[in-house]
Amino acid sequence: MSDTPAETPPADATAQPAPERRYADTTRGKRTVFEGMVVSTKMQKTLVVELGRLEPHKKYGKYVRRHTRVYAHDEKGEAQLGDTVSVYECRPYSKLKKYRLGAVLKRAGS
């Protein structure tokens, strides 16, 4: 070890300091879109949408029908019971509501 301190490079008077970045990544990723059927509209501005899927059984390989119920935000009250809708992920509105209504794809009874 030497007794001389490490030299720092001279500061350039014309150099601008780097701008401070608040977020590491400013681009938003693709939102996941799902299609499902409205099974409840009893809450204000909230839908319960059932998302169905087919997945193979772990042991036997036969395809089994599964479903998940998600809560979706519907600001204008567009969707009705039985409609087929598309919902997409968004920021959480509440503890359970993490989806937003995209579009009504098919009306019930038509």
N, C-alpha and C positions, 0 to 999 in steps of 0.2 A: 504494500500500500504506500502510495506517495502522500506527502504532506500537502501537496498543492490541491486546492479545490477544483472541481470539474468546471471547465469553462462553459459558459452559456453562449449560444450564438447571438450575435448582435441583433437587436430589434430593428426591423426595417420600418422606416417611417411611412412608407406608402402602403404597407400591407394592412388590409382590413381584418378585424377580428371575425371569426367564423360566426354566422348567425346561430342563435340558440334554437335548437329544435325541441319542441314540446313532446312530440310523439315519434317513436322510432319508425312507424309505418303509417303513412297518411292515406293509403289506398284501402278501400273497403273490399273485402272478399265477396265472392258470389254468395248470395243468400240461397238457402235450401228451400225449394218449393215443393209442397205436398198437395195432393188432391184427396179429398175426403167428403163425407156426407155430414150435414148438420143434424145433430141428434137432440140439441136443446137450444132454445133461444129465450129462456126464462129470465136471464139476467140482463141488466141494462148495458148496452154496448159490448156484450160478450156473447160469443158463440161457443158451443161445445161441438167439436168436429171429430168424427171418428175416422181415423186413417187406417185403412185395411192393407194387408200385404200377405203374400204367400212366401213361406220359407220352408226349407226342407227339415224334416224331423232329424234330430241329431243321430239317433240310432238306426232308424229304418229308412230314412231318405225320402219317404213319401212327403209330398208338399202339404203343409198344414196352413189353414187360414188363421191369421192372427190380426189383432187390431189394437190401436192405441188411441186414447181420447186426449185431445189437447184443447186448451182454452185459447180462443183467438179474439182479437179486438176488432169490433165492427162499429166504427164511429157513426155511420149513417143508418144503421139498422137495415141494410140491404137484403141480407140473406134470411130465408125462412126455413122452417123445419122441413127436412127432407131434401133440401137443395144440395147439389154437388158443387163444391167450391174449391178454390185453390187458396192455400194459406202459405205464408212464408215466414221465416225466422226474423225476429227483430229484437230490439232491446227489451228487457223485461218491463212490462207494464205493472205487474204485481207479482206476488209470490208464485202463482201458477200460470199467469198469462204471459207467454213468451212468443206468440205468433200474431200475425196481422192478416186480415182478410185481403186476398189479392183480387179475386174476381168470382162472380157467380157463373159457373160453367153451364149448369143445367138446372132449370126450375123444377120443383117437385110437381109431378102430375103432367108434365109436358114432354 
